[in-house]
Amino acid sequence: MELNGKKALITGAARGIGKAIADRFLAAGAEVWGLDIREPDDLNKRIEQAAGKLNWVSADLSKLGEVDVVIEKIIKDADGFDILVNNAGITKDNLSFRMSLEDWQKVLDINLSAAFFISRTVARDMIKRRCGSIINMASVVGIHGNGGQANYSASKAGLIGVTKSLANEVASRGVRVNALAPGFIESDMTAAVPQEAKEKMIGSIPMKRIGKPEDVAEAALFLASGSSSYITGQVLPVDGGMFF
């Protein structure tokens, strides 16, 4: 599963799953364009140590009116992409009865709307070259729901719908669109979970461990590579067997 000579755009690449995917793609020989609202503190070190070439773009995806312009410029600068990973996402958790319109809308804007607009713009260019792989970062809660995350669950369920619809539209043009649905993965968010609640979550996972960002990165590499050339419109869980 090599990506030699391939160019990949990864949103939300500053940390967590996005960072792990960027690092894995670089190790596989890809030229990576990372996009996030801010540069990571270790960006220069990452650029120097990368096996492939790492480029960086700082952009705020909550400004939906500017997304198309930003992405079109990146496509022009990169001379097109072979791979797109829509990983950028946020949470604004609360019970449905207490959730504000602002918290509902911001999660939908970044997690779903921005991913849709980016996919649409990148797919247009991929269609011209009749090749490409788009990977959307969904979640198991987009399939099964989760209390206190109505906005996040809705955004991820919507992203699954976008994945399947876009896959149907572009498959005949050589472009594949799939989604990953991570479960309980090590991150800044899970680090803040109380130990008792964390142990309860681990107890519900057949593999009896929290997933690592690298676990998701390996699945992303599979969907980005030629090894998955006959797979499109699918949602691949990366959850340690949490849901069968």
N, C-alpha and C positions, 0 to 999 in steps of 0.2 A: 504494500500500500504506500507507494511513493508519490510525491507531488512535484517532482523535478520539473522546472519550467512553468509551473502553474502560478497564477496570481490569485490571492484570496483577500477579500474584504471581510473583516470581523468587527462587529459593533460590540460595545461593552467589553473591550479588550484590555482594560487597565488592570483588572484583578479577577480573582475567582475563576469561574469556568471559562470566561472569555480569554483570560491570560493563559490558562492551561491549553486551550485550543490553539491560540497563537503560537505558543512555544512548541507544541507538537507539530503543527504545520511547518514551522520553520525548520525543525529537525528533519522533516520529511522532504525538505528541499524547496518549499514554496517561497515565493515572495509575498510577504504579508503586509497588508495595510490595516493597521489598528485604528479604530475610531472610538472615542469616548469623550465625555464632557470635560475631562481634564487629563493631563499627562500623568502617568505613574511616576513616583519618585525615582525609580530605578530605570527610567527609560533609556538613558545613555548607556548604562551597563548592559541592558538587554540588547540594544542595537549592536554594541561591540561584540557581544558573545554569541549572537544569533548565528546558527548554521546557514540560514538563508538570509534574505534581505528584509529588514523590518522598517516600514515607514509609519508615520504617525499623523493623525488628523484629530484635532480637538473640535468637537461640535456638540451642540445642545439639541438632541433629538425631540425635545418637548416643543420646540418651535417648528411646528408642522409645516408652516408656510415657507420655511427655508430648506426643508429636507431635500426636495427635488434638486434645487440649485446646488446644494453641497455635494450630493451624490453624483450629479452629472459632471461636476468639476473633478471629483476624484476619479471617475471613470476615464475622463479625458487625460488626466495626468498619468494614470496607470496604463493607458491604452487598453482598457477593458479588463474584465475579471473572469476567471474560470470558476471561481467558488465565492459564494456569499454565505456568511453565517450571521443571522439576525439573533444576536445574543443579548443585546442591551435590554435591561429590564429593571423595574423598581417594585417595591412593595409599600403599601400604606394600609396596614392591617387594622381592622376594627370590626365590631359586630355590625351587621347590616343596618340595624336600627339607629346606630350612632355614626354611620359613615357619612362624611360630608360630600357634597357635590364636587368640591375641589379634589378630594382624595380619590373619588371614583374616576373623575375625568383624567387626572394626571397619569394614573396607572394605565388606563385604556389608551391614552395618547402615545405614551412611550412604548409600552409592551406590544400593542397591537397596531395602532394607526401608523406609527413610524416604520414598523417592520413591513407593513403592507406597501407603503409608498416607496421604501427602499427596494423591496423585491420587484415592484413593478418597473422601476427605472432600470435596475440592473438586468432584469429579464429581457427588456427590450434590446439591450446590447448583446446579451447572450444569444438571443434568437437570430440576430444577424450573422453570428458566427456558427450557429447551429450546434452549440455545445455549452454545457455549464451545469453546476450543481448548486442549488440553494438549500440551505439547512436552517430551519426555524427552531428556536429554542422554546419549546412548550414546557409542560410540567405534568406530573401525575395529577395535580389538583385541577388541571384543565380537563381531565377525563373523569375524575371522581369527586371533585369539589373538596372544600375544606372550610370548616367554621371559622369565621373572622377574616376570610379572604374572598369575599364575594367579587370584589373588583379584580383581584389577581387571577382568580379562577376563571372569571369571564374573559379576561384578556387572553389567557392561555387557551381556553376553549375556542375563542375566536381565531386565534392563530392556527389552530389545528384545521379549522374550516377554511382559512385562507390557503393553507398548505395544500389541502386536497383539491380545492377549486383551481388554484394556479397550476398545480401539477397536471390537471386535466387539460388546461388551456395550452400549455407549452410543450407537452411530451412529444408531439409529432415534430417539433422543431429541434429536438435533441437536448432539451433542457429538463433536468430532473429537479423535483422539489419534494423534500422530506422534512420530517420534524423529529426532534429528540424530546423525550419526556423524562427528565431526571426526577428522582425521588428525593430522599433526604441526603443532601450532599454537604460536605464540609465547606463552610463559608463564614464570612463575618456575621451573617444573620444567625446561622445555626450555633455559632460560638456563644451567642448571647442567650441561648435557650437554657433554662434551669436544668441542672444535672438530672433531677428526678424525671422531668418531662423528656429529656434526651434518652434516658435509659428505657422509658416506656416506648419511645419511637423505635429504638434499636430492637426491642423485644418483638416488634411487629414486622421486622424484616427477616425473612428466612435466612439470609446470609449472615445475620447477626453483626453487622457493622455498618457504619455510616459510609456512604460513597465518597470518593475523592474527586476533585475536579478533573484529575487525569483519567478517571474512568469514563467521564463524559467526553473528554478530548479524544480518546481512542475510538469511541463510537462515531464522533464527528469525522475523524480521519477516514473511517470506513465509508461513510456516506459521501465524502468529498472525492474519494479515489475511484479509480476504474473498477475496483473490486465490487462496487455496487451499481454497475452500469445498467442493470436491468431492474432497478428498484426505484419506484417513484410513487408519490402520493401516500407514503406510509408514515406511521408514528412509531418510533422505536423507544420503548421504555428503558431507562437506565436506573433501575430502582432496587436492585438486589433481590428481586422477587416479591417486593411489597404487595404488588397487585398482579394476579395472574389473569 
